[in-house]
Amino acid sequence: MASLAKQTDMRMTEGNIFRQLLLFSLPLLAGNFFQQFYNAVDSIVVGNFVGKAALAAVGSVNPVINTLIGLFLGLSSGISVVISQLYGAQEEKRVGKAVQTSLLLVLLLCVVFTAVGVLMVPFMLRFMSTPEDVFGEAATYLRIYFAGVSGLMLYNLGSGILRAVGDSKRPLYFLLFSAGLNTVLDLLFVAGFRWGIAGAAVATVVSQAVSALLVLAVLTRTDGCYQIVWQGMGMDTHILRNIFVVGVPSALQLAVTSFSNVFVQSYVNRFDSSCMAGWAAYNKLDSFALLPMMTLSVAATTFVGQNVGAGNWERSKQGARWALIMGIVSTAVILVPLMVLARPLCAFFNQDEAVLTYGVYFIRVISPFYLVGTFNQIYAGVLRGAGDARTPTIIMLLSFVVFRQIYLFVTYRLFGTLLPVALGYPMGWMLCALLLGIYYHSGRWIKRSFVTLPEGREP
């Protein structure tokens, strides 16, 4: 199995758990940081060189983007789990088949997502009650973004394959390059050429396409079992089924949860453009603050996936405990400067006094609840790594969609103020943490796993 032991890979079925999670997570954390950085650059550049209406437009489209992207990322989590379990089980030939099946599937989805994304732009903006002074720029940004969304999808596929075999370093290198490229192009197109919000969208699309080309080139040139073989690509129906078993529930959960954020955005849009811009600034900072817990969730998925593949359940549960501890500690450390420096951090995006007031308000009301959100991310990552994607999907949909929308509907009509809207996220997080914790500690998820392993290998 020499080809399963490349220098860039990390086998997590033996050795110090804390050290493995840390070494795997650090490059992934840095990569996610730069992913968010070059997403935030759009907001920083348009907020300072175009104005608060443009900042509001960029911020208001996030739920729309995340709805379709969530569908793909959920499906790609199924790809990652299948490959990591096969890799842990040392099923070399099936790893190769899984890579080919995944690539062909994603290429087909690129066509679908591009078409659907472009066509649904006016509907989604109207659905969110987007104000007229923001509508035109938001529509421009979205159309360009979805026209080039294939770059993001192919990059995430390639980086997901590399992470499934324990390689979180090379995806980082590609993101470092594309983040720098996006920053240069943003300044060139928006500040230099004066293309406005369209320039920010073009810069993002070009940067994502470059990162996709880089990761696909690496997978094509490797001699590992996860190599992409472009000639004679085909789908293995058994592997495709396993991808769907894990990926479809996750895709529905992420997409519907993101779609539920469209409702949250619609409530924010009922105030004014300054509130929308402040919400946009908060959301960009929120994306950075959530990185440790989300990174450790991915690390836990890979760790548990490989150990489930090896049949080592006790080690899987130890990894879950370590990931949870690391997530809580790192999130707590981030909260302090976020709360203290809320105003200067928001000022990166726009210096308008009303925008700053709203941004600081959202940060100080919502961010203390990130500690609760850590439980959601880690438990969901562990369960998906074990192959049980259905239960966290049901729990998250119940908490983030059904409960949250009922909560917002009732409290807004009772009070009509901003505080209940701001608390919409934390209330869903708390319910989700409670339900996921109860389910995880019940141990029932162990019997719902092993979607990819040969018959006869039992937990």
Sequence and secondary structure as in RCSB ss.txt:
>XXXX:A:sequence
MASLAKQTDMRMTEGNIFRQLLLFSLPLLAGNFFQQFYNAVDSIVVGNFVGKAALAAVGSVNPVINTLIGLFLGL
SSGISVVISQLYGAQEEKRVGKAVQTSLLLVLLLCVVFTAVGVLMVPFMLRFMSTPEDVFGEAATYLRIYFAGVS
GLMLYNLGSGILRAVGDSKRPLYFLLFSAGLNTVLDLLFVAGFRWGIAGAAVATVVSQAVSALLVLAVLTRTDGC
YQIVWQGMGMDTHILRNIFVVGVPSALQLAVTSFSNVFVQSYVNRFDSSCMAGWAAYNKLDSFALLPMMTLSVAA
TTFVGQNVGAGNWERSKQGARWALIMGIVSTAVILVPLMVLARPLCAFFNQDEAVLTYGVYFIRVISPFYLVGTF
NQIYAGVLRGAGDARTPTIIMLLSFVVFRQIYLFVTYRLFGTLLPVALGYPMGWMLCALLLGIYYHSGRWIKRSF
VTLPEGREP
>XXXX:A:secstr
 GGG  TT    SSS HHHHHHHHHHHHHHHHHHHHHHHHHHHHHHHHHT HHHHHHHHHTHHHHHHHHHHHHHH
HHHHHHHHHHHHHTT HHHHHHHHHHHHHHHHHHHHHHHHHHHHTHHHHHHHTT  HHHHHHHHHHHHHHHHTTH
HHHHHHHHHHHHHHTT  HHHHHHHHHHHHHHHHHHIIIIIIS  THHHHHHHHHHHHHHHHHHHHHHHHH  ST
T    TT    HHHHHHHHHHHHHHHHHHHHHHHHHHHHHHHHTTS HHHHHHHHHHHHHHHHHTHHHHHHHHHH
HHHHHHHHHTT HHHHHHHHHHHHHHHHHHHHHHHHHHHHTHHHHHHTT   HHHHHHHHHHHHHHGGGHHHHHH
HHHHHHHHHHTT  HHHHHHHHIIIIIIHHHHHHHHHHHH SHHHHHTHHHHHHHHHHHHHHHHHHHTGGGGG  
SSS TT   
